[in-house]
């Protein structure tokens, strides 16, 4: 998402805010400080809360927050049903409405215990900030991610003809993205020194500049799904160290070096330089171009994470395998791995079910089933 679209308020909205209740602005700033300093929320999460509160103020005509009651809560939900997104001019989706209401409820829950507000706002009224159960299920339902097949990725990798350093890098990059299952921002900020070739260990450490989700330190191992992909990546890794003389602090996937073409006003790029990309847009552009060249539908780098998890889970034979896979992707809970990323697409569902044996002689692996159940139950009880 561009910086332009990440702005919380349009110019029109900013003008309206200048006329808003001064007391509202004071208490909102106090709340945002609370989210940052006490809750440790990221700027993106705080911005989501800002937008949710602004939508309520827009609905209420920027009335004092102390005027909130259950009637307003109900009317606000009805208002969201017909509200259009000012950027797209389309009706706000149930999912968007759900997040607006949930974030607003958090705000009023906090507000109800603040001086000068707790005598005015009833928690029983705040409880009305909730969608019906049916709509909540729709809003929170796990989306079935569209991701490539293993064969499609192999075809893209194999289709890259090696004529320059750029080709070597792109082939290794696509291979690494699948085998690591890392997010694109973490990949473009990964220094050479954060990879241990002997153990095939990736140290995703924010202290070394790796931009992981929630700045979490993740020690993960490269999934050796395919020997050719392993070879392509390791050849690139050795090339950077032996031929390019890159150091441990240099990027493992550096940006293009752009120079003027001889006897021309155009620019060319056939090699890399020891600098990190500024954003993940560059890696996505590489994927688009390489998929297009291979004649295959484009899939973003993040969809490779889904494929990596599905491929790894297919090899699991016990609860310990599943837990190891989950941790390798930086998930604290197995349920995240199984529900958010472990959802099969339609083709995989068909292939899996078609390959299952339902004959009377077939016996389920009761031990394995019990281990998985115990693993999930333990996590639900916060014992991990």
Phi and psi in degrees as a GROMACS rama.xvg file:
@    title "Ramachandran Plot"
@    xaxis  label "Phi"
@    yaxis  label "Psi"
@TYPE xy
-74.0066  162.829  UNK-2
-62.6785  -32.3201  UNK-3
-62.2831  -44.507  UNK-4
-77.5748  -14.0488  UNK-5
-83.5775  -9.02031  UNK-6
-63.6997  136.831  UNK-7
-76.4172  -29.0655  UNK-8
-132.734  139.934  UNK-9
-78.6687  170.165  UNK-10
-59.5748  -39.0799  UNK-11
-62.7785  -41.9902  UNK-12
-67.5073  -35.1919  UNK-13
-64.606  -37.4528  UNK-14
-63.674  -41.026  UNK-15
-64.2174  -39.9722  UNK-16
-62.1319  -32.3562  UNK-17
-62.5443  -24.8792  UNK-18
-93.5723  -2.63349  UNK-19
-73.3223  168.965  UNK-20
-60.829  123.214  UNK-21
-61.2793  -37.7846  UNK-22
-63.6742  -36.5256  UNK-23
-59.7652  -44.4343  UNK-24
-63.7799  -39.5155  UNK-25
-64.3553  -46.6753  UNK-26
-72.6143  -30.3911  UNK-27
-65.2481  -44.4011  UNK-28
-61.7843  -36.6714  UNK-29
-65.3292  -39.8463  UNK-30
-67.034  -41.8433  UNK-31
-66.4301  -35.0645  UNK-32
-64.0279  -39.7062  UNK-33
-61.8271  -44.9708  UNK-34
-62.4192  -38.0493  UNK-35
-77.2119  -51.8237  UNK-36
-84.7541  -34.5364  UNK-37
-93.918  -46.665  UNK-38
-86.1627  -19.4375  UNK-39
72.7625  26.1042  UNK-40
-70.6668  150.044  UNK-41
-75.9408  165.93  UNK-42
-61.1274  -37.8485  UNK-43
-64.161  -41.189  UNK-44
-67.1815  -40.7466  UNK-45
-64.1221  -39.1155  UNK-46
-61.9329  -36.0582  UNK-47
-63.7981  -39.0472  UNK-48
-68.1026  -38.8149  UNK-49
-59.417  -44.7851  UNK-50
-67.5685  -38.9002  UNK-51
-62.7312  -41.831  UNK-52
-68.6226  -39.4589  UNK-53
-62.074  -39.5477  UNK-54
-61.0542  -39.4075  UNK-55
-66.0471  -42.2479  UNK-56
-63.5529  -38.1322  UNK-57
-61.0097  -42.2242  UNK-58
-64.4492  -43.1645  UNK-59
-86.2083  0.598  UNK-60
71.0984  28.4201  UNK-61
60.0708  38.1294  UNK-62
-70.9385  158.147  UNK-63
-57.7136  135.88  UNK-64
-59.0308  -24.6798  UNK-65
-68.9993  -10.0364  UNK-66
-87.4445  0.753362  UNK-67
-66.0703  139.62  UNK-68
-154.56  179.278  UNK-69
-64.5177  -32.1203  UNK-70
-63.0873  -43.7734  UNK-71
-66.0569  -35.7573  UNK-72
-60.9161  -45.012  UNK-73
-66.9511  -43.9127  UNK-74
-65.1993  -35.7973  UNK-75
-63.8302  -41.9922  UNK-76
-62.6047  -39.2276  UNK-77
-67.6755  -36.5738  UNK-78
-62.959  -39.7094  UNK-79
-65.952  -27.7356  UNK-80
-62.6367  -30.1796  UNK-81
-111.571  -2.57686  UNK-82
-68.9231  139.678  UNK-83
-106.308  143.503  UNK-84
-69.7352  122.09  UNK-85
-62.4348  -22.3777  UNK-86
-82.5231  -35.5294  UNK-87
-107.868  -14.5017  UNK-88
60.495  24.5135  UNK-89
-111.228  155.634  UNK-90
-62.4713  139.116  UNK-91
-63.0588  133.051  UNK-92
-73.1437  164.361  UNK-93
-62.0888  -38.3092  UNK-94
-63.0878  -44.753  UNK-95
-63.8342  -44.2191  UNK-96
-60.5979  -40.4917  UNK-97
-58.9681  -45.3174  UNK-98
-70.4615  -36.8207  UNK-99
-58.7657  -49.1715  UNK-100
-66.8048  -42.8991  UNK-101
-62.5171  -46.1668  UNK-102
-67.1499  -36.0959  UNK-103
-66.4699  -39.2273  UNK-104
-61.7259  -39.8596  UNK-105
-59.9857  -40.6196  UNK-106
-64.3509  -48.2151  UNK-107
-70.696  -29.7223  UNK-108
-60.2903  -42.5424  UNK-109
-69.4851  -42.9187  UNK-110
-62.8056  -33.2206  UNK-111
-67.2429  -10.8791  UNK-112
-114.119  9.62339  UNK-113
-90.7318  147.459  UNK-114
-55.4252  142.978  UNK-115
73.4523  -0.944322  UNK-116
-124.426  -31.4592  UNK-117
-65.5098  -21.4742  UNK-118
-86.384  -8.99025  UNK-119
-106.34  -29.8099  UNK-120
-109.542  124.183  UNK-121
-94.8395  132.848  UNK-122
-63.5765  -28.6937  UNK-123
-66.5051  -30.0196  UNK-124
-73.9284  -39.0558  UNK-125
-61.897  -32.0714  UNK-126
-61.66  -18.3208  UNK-127
-72.9261  -12.0539  UNK-128
-79.4913  75.9367  UNK-129
-158.284  136.468  UNK-130
-76.2182  158.174  UNK-131
-58.1545  153.717  UNK-132
-57.2077  -38.4416  UNK-133
-62.5632  -45.4813  UNK-134
-70.2995  -33.311  UNK-135
-63.7076  -41.0693  UNK-136
-62.6489  -40.0658  UNK-137
-65.5123  -43.5296  UNK-138
-68.0125  -32.6183  UNK-139
-101.699  3.73644  UNK-140
-63.2002  138.904  UNK-141
-68.4213  125.278  UNK-142
-78.4381  139.708  UNK-143
-82.1154  109.641  UNK-144
-73.5608  138.114  UNK-145
-92.0864  114.081  UNK-146
-134.967  163.459  UNK-147
-73.1254  165.998  UNK-148
-89.0744  162.941  UNK-149
-62.0735  -37.6729  UNK-150
-65.9207  -36.2358  UNK-151
-65.7582  -41.9923  UNK-152
-64.3984  -43.2756  UNK-153
-60.3968  -39.359  UNK-154
-64.8773  -41.2254  UNK-155
-62.4476  -46.1318  UNK-156
-61.7969  -45.1018  UNK-157
-67.7216  -25.6477  UNK-158
-77.0475  -11.8353  UNK-159
-78.5299  111.399  UNK-160
-82.1119  133.459  UNK-161
-90.4848  104.366  UNK-162
-123.977  -5.99449  UNK-163
-159.562  174.299  UNK-164
-61.8676  -34.0471  UNK-165
-60.4759  -41.5591  UNK-166
-64.9093  -42.1215  UNK-167
-60.4972  -45.1877  UNK-168
-64.5551  -45.8416  UNK-169
-64.2297  -38.886  UNK-170
-64.207  -42.9164  UNK-171
-68.787  -37.5029  UNK-172
-62.7141  -47.9654  UNK-173
-65.4971  -40.3096  UNK-174
-62.6386  -45.957  UNK-175
-65.2373  -39.0487  UNK-176
-58.9809  -40.2048  UNK-177
-73.7315  -46.8292  UNK-178
-70.3489  -26.4286  UNK-179
-91.977  -32.211  UNK-180
67.4641  19.2605  UNK-181
-79.2186  157.447  UNK-182
-74.4494  151.653  UNK-183
-60.9371  -37.1786  UNK-184
-65.2742  -34.7355  UNK-185
-69.464  -37.7746  UNK-186
-65.5335  -45.4825  UNK-187
-74.0729  -11.5855  UNK-188
-110.324  10.9768  UNK-189
-83.9778  118.546  UNK-190
-79.1831  157.985  UNK-191
-57.6815  -39.1337  UNK-192
-67.0697  -10.8631  UNK-193
-89.2093  5.826  UNK-194
-115.882  126.243  UNK-195
-102.988  103.988  UNK-196
-63.6169  -39.0475  UNK-197
-61.543  -38.8444  UNK-198
-103.989  -1.66745  UNK-199
55.4679  39.1768  UNK-200
-100.953  135.089  UNK-201
-110.855  120.429  UNK-202
-98.8222  93.5887  UNK-203
-83.5268  84.4539  UNK-204
-112.778  114.19  UNK-205
-57.3181  -25.0588  UNK-206
-64.7422  -22.6627  UNK-207
-101.671  15.281  UNK-208
92.8099  0.471701  UNK-209
-74.188  123.238  UNK-210
-90.894  88.1256  UNK-211
-93.26  163.333  UNK-212
-65.1174  130.47  UNK-213
60.8724  20.1945  UNK-214
54.1732  37.8337  UNK-215
-84.8581  136.173  UNK-216
-80.3035  123.93  UNK-217
-126.781  122.582  UNK-218
-104.026  113.293  UNK-219
-129.577  159.527  UNK-220
-110.428  146.213  UNK-221
-71.5944  124.986  UNK-222
-75.4602  117.668  UNK-223
-88.0243  68.076  UNK-224
-65.4486  -34.7711  UNK-225
-143.81  126.985  UNK-226
-61.9177  -33.939  UNK-227
-67.8432  -41.8978  UNK-228
-64.5295  -39.006  UNK-229
-60.6931  -45.278  UNK-230
-62.3405  -44.1854  UNK-231
-61.3599  -42.2137  UNK-232
-69.372  -45.7203  UNK-233
-66.3296  -34.9455  UNK-234
-62.1899  -40.4845  UNK-235
-67.4325  -42.2559  UNK-236
-59.0266  -46.3851  UNK-237
-69.0114  -34.8766  UNK-238
-62.9779  -43.3624  UNK-239
-62.1144  -40.1025  UNK-240
-78.4834  -43.6039  UNK-241
-86.1259  -39.7142  UNK-242
-95.7409  -43.9217  UNK-243
-88.5418  -12.8836  UNK-244
58.1044  38.72  UNK-245
-72.034  145.8  UNK-246
-95.1757  175.686  UNK-247
-62.2602  -25.6058  UNK-248
-87.2363  -7.12099  UNK-249
-81.8209  156.395  UNK-250
-69.1389  143.161  UNK-251
-77.5542  -22.1262  UNK-252
-128.855  84.7299  UNK-253
-77.4665  165.472  UNK-254
-80.5374  166.749  UNK-255
-69.9085  144.855  UNK-256
-96.351  116.999  UNK-257
-102.147  128.738  UNK-258
-134.278  163.431  UNK-259
-72.7518  135.152  UNK-260
-72.771  148.226  UNK-261
-63.0127  135.732  UNK-262
54.7452  36.8035  UNK-263
-155.5  157.201  UNK-264
-94.5568  3.8302  UNK-265
-88.7114  169.478  UNK-266
-115.002  146.21  UNK-267
-131.531  161.72  UNK-268
-147.861  111.741  UNK-269
-123.44  -1.05221  UNK-270
-142.411  174.448  UNK-271
-112.519  165.035  UNK-272
-132.407  154.896  UNK-273
-75.1092  59.372  UNK-274
-133.262  146.266  UNK-275
-79.715  150.491  UNK-276
-67.5263  150.791  UNK-277
-81.2932  -26.7704  UNK-278
-150.067  167.319  UNK-279
-76.5536  -4.54298  UNK-280
-59.2477  -37.2674  UNK-281
-63.6503  -43.7713  UNK-282
-67.4019  -34.4379  UNK-283
-67.965  -36.8409  UNK-284
-64.2612  -37.8193  UNK-285
-62.696  -45.4066  UNK-286
-61.3376  -43.2459  UNK-287
-59.1557  -46.3617  UNK-288
-66.8762  -43.313  UNK-289
-69.0143  -36.7088  UNK-290
-68.0716  -40.7261  UNK-291
-63.4997  -43.1035  UNK-292
-61.9107  -32.1964  UNK-293
-85.0944  -4.65092  UNK-294
73.1044  31.7949  UNK-295
-122.988  144.568  UNK-296
-53.1686  138.298  UNK-297
-71.7753  136.921  UNK-298
-128.438  133.992  UNK-299
-70.7035  159.476  UNK-300
-55.3967  -35.0076  UNK-301
-66.6334  -29.088  UNK-302
-67.32  -22.1368  UNK-303
-65.6161  -28.3793  UNK-304
-64.3242  -40.6426  UNK-305
-63.9923  -45.6565  UNK-306
-62.6587  -41.4184  UNK-307
-61.1038  -42.4369  UNK-308
-68.3725  -43.6795  UNK-309
-61.0404  -43.1281  UNK-310
-65.3168  -41.5574  UNK-311
-69.1577  -42.4324  UNK-312
-63.638  -31.3163  UNK-313
-64.6086  -20.6925  UNK-314
-94.8414  -4.97425  UNK-315
-72.8154  139.194  UNK-316
-123.095  -6.46469  UNK-317
-156.134  175.117  UNK-318
-61.9347  -34.0784  UNK-319
-65.8684  -37.8357  UNK-320
-60.761  -45.5546  UNK-321
-63.325  -44.0662  UNK-322
-63.2137  -40.3746  UNK-323
-63.8948  -42.5296  UNK-324
-62.5176  -44.8765  UNK-325
-59.1061  -47.7532  UNK-326
-64.7012  -34.6734  UNK-327
-63.5227  -26.5293  UNK-328
-93.9938  6.47567  UNK-329
81.0913  16.0422  UNK-330
-87.9952  133.053  UNK-331
-78.272  -27.5662  UNK-332
-121.685  137.128  UNK-333
-60.8019  -33.7512  UNK-334
-59.5886  -32.8177  UNK-335
-63.9819  -43.7205  UNK-336
-63.5569  -43.2265  UNK-337
-77.6504  -34.4596  UNK-338
-95.9497  -46.4601  UNK-339
-75.5404  -40.9713  UNK-340
-112.963  -18.5381  UNK-341
-86.4726  5.82414  UNK-342
-72.5465  127.497  UNK-343
-80.7132  149.658  UNK-344
-82.2417  176.569  UNK-345
-61.0209  -41.489  UNK-346
-64.1977  -43.4402  UNK-347
-67.0774  -36.625  UNK-348
-60.4014  -45.762  UNK-349
-61.6795  -46.9188  UNK-350
-64.2844  -39.4074  UNK-351
-67.5668  -49.8888  UNK-352
-66.3226  -36.6423  UNK-353
-64.082  -29.6833  UNK-354
-89.6858  0.0752562  UNK-355
-84.1355  146.875  UNK-356
-103.131  121.018  UNK-357
-112.645  17.3213  UNK-358
-69.9219  161.566  UNK-359
-63.0581  -26.1016  UNK-360
-79.188  -19.1115  UNK-361
-74.6354  128.494  UNK-362
-112.506  133.789  UNK-363
-70.2155  152.87  UNK-364
-81.9095  84.2753  UNK-365
-59.4244  -37.9492  UNK-366
-63.2903  -43.4411  UNK-367
-64.9541  -44.2649  UNK-368
-60.0151  -43.8552  UNK-369
-66.0313  -36.1127  UNK-370
-65.5724  -42.1099  UNK-371
-65.2906  -43.4361  UNK-372
-61.0013  -44.3415  UNK-373
-64.122  -37.9927  UNK-374
-62.2821  -46.7131  UNK-375
-68.4072  -40.3276  UNK-376
-63.5942  -39.9686  UNK-377
-61.8708  -42.0137  UNK-378
-68.4032  -37.5942  UNK-379
-64.7356  -26.7077  UNK-380
-92.7161  7.12011  UNK-381
58.3178  40.1155  UNK-382
-97.9555  -4.1431  UNK-383
